[in-house]
Amino acid sequence: MARNGRQLLYTAERVHALVASMEATYRAAHFETMVELKRLQVEVAELRDLMAQMRAARLAVVSAERELAELNDMRRAMVERQDPATSLH
C-alpha cells in the first residue's frame, strides 16, 4: 500500500496492535511491581514488630541488671553493718 508515492511502514491495525501489546506489558509489569511492593511492606512490618520485641527484651535486661545491682548494693551494705562477732546462722 502506497501513499503519496511512499510505502506505509505501519498500518493503523499494526499500530493499534503494538500499543495494545505495550499496554499489556506495562500492566503486567505494574502488577508485578505492586505485588513486590506489598511483599516488602509486609516484610517491613514484620521487621518493625521484631525490633519492638528486641527493644522490649533489651529494656527488660537493663531493668533486671539495675535491680540486681541494687540488690547487690543492699547486700553489701548489710554485710558492712553486720557485727563480726555475731553468728551468720
C-alpha positions as CSV (number, residue, x, y, z in Angstrom):
1,M,0.0,0.0,0.0
2,A,1.4,3.3,-1.0
3,R,0.5,6.8,0.0
4,N,1.9,9.8,-1.9
5,G,4.3,7.5,-3.6
6,R,5.7,6.1,-0.3
7,Q,5.1,2.8,1.1
8,L,3.5,2.7,4.6
9,L,5.6,1.0,7.2
10,Y,2.9,0.8,9.8
11,T,-0.8,0.4,9.3
12,A,-3.3,1.6,11.8
13,E,-4.0,-2.0,12.7
14,R,-0.3,-2.7,13.3
15,V,0.0,0.5,15.5
16,H,-3.1,-0.5,17.5
17,A,-1.7,-4.0,18.0
18,L,1.7,-2.5,19.1
19,V,0.0,-0.2,21.6
20,A,-2.2,-3.0,22.9
21,S,0.9,-5.2,23.4
22,M,2.8,-2.3,25.1
23,E,-0.2,-1.7,27.4
24,A,-0.4,-5.4,28.3
25,T,3.3,-5.5,29.0
26,Y,3.0,-2.3,31.2
27,R,0.0,-3.7,33.1
28,A,1.8,-7.0,33.8
29,A,4.9,-5.1,35.0
30,H,2.8,-2.8,37.1
31,F,1.0,-5.8,38.7
32,E,4.3,-7.5,39.5
33,T,5.7,-4.3,41.0
34,M,2.6,-3.9,43.2
35,V,2.9,-7.5,44.3
36,E,6.6,-7.0,45.2
37,L,5.7,-3.7,47.0
38,K,3.1,-5.4,49.1
39,R,5.5,-8.2,49.9
40,L,8.1,-5.7,51.0
41,Q,5.5,-3.8,53.1
42,V,4.6,-7.0,54.9
43,E,8.3,-7.7,55.5
44,V,9.0,-4.2,56.8
45,A,6.0,-4.6,59.2
46,E,7.4,-7.9,60.4
47,L,10.8,-6.3,60.9
48,R,9.3,-3.4,62.9
49,D,7.5,-5.9,65.1
50,L,10.7,-7.8,65.7
51,M,12.6,-4.6,66.5
52,A,9.9,-3.7,69.0
53,Q,10.2,-7.1,70.6
54,M,14.0,-6.8,70.7
55,R,13.7,-3.3,72.2
56,A,11.4,-4.6,74.9
57,A,13.7,-7.5,75.7
58,R,16.7,-5.2,76.0
59,L,14.8,-2.9,78.3
60,A,13.8,-5.9,80.5
61,V,17.5,-6.9,80.6
62,V,18.6,-3.4,81.6
63,S,15.9,-3.3,84.2
64,A,16.9,-6.7,85.6
65,E,20.6,-5.7,85.7
66,R,19.7,-2.5,87.5
67,E,17.6,-4.4,90.0
68,L,20.5,-6.9,90.6
69,A,22.9,-4.1,91.1
70,E,20.6,-2.5,93.7
71,L,20.2,-5.9,95.5
72,N,24.0,-6.4,95.5
73,D,24.4,-2.9,97.0
74,M,21.9,-3.7,99.7
75,R,23.6,-7.0,100.4
76,R,27.0,-5.2,100.6
77,A,25.6,-2.6,103.0
78,M,24.1,-5.3,105.2
79,V,27.4,-7.1,105.4
80,E,29.2,-3.9,106.3
81,R,26.7,-3.1,109.1
82,Q,26.8,-6.7,110.4
83,D,28.7,-7.2,113.7
84,P,31.6,-9.5,113.0
85,A,31.1,-11.1,116.4
86,T,27.6,-12.4,115.6
87,S,26.9,-15.7,114.0
88,L,25.8,-15.8,110.4
89,H,23.2,-18.5,111.3
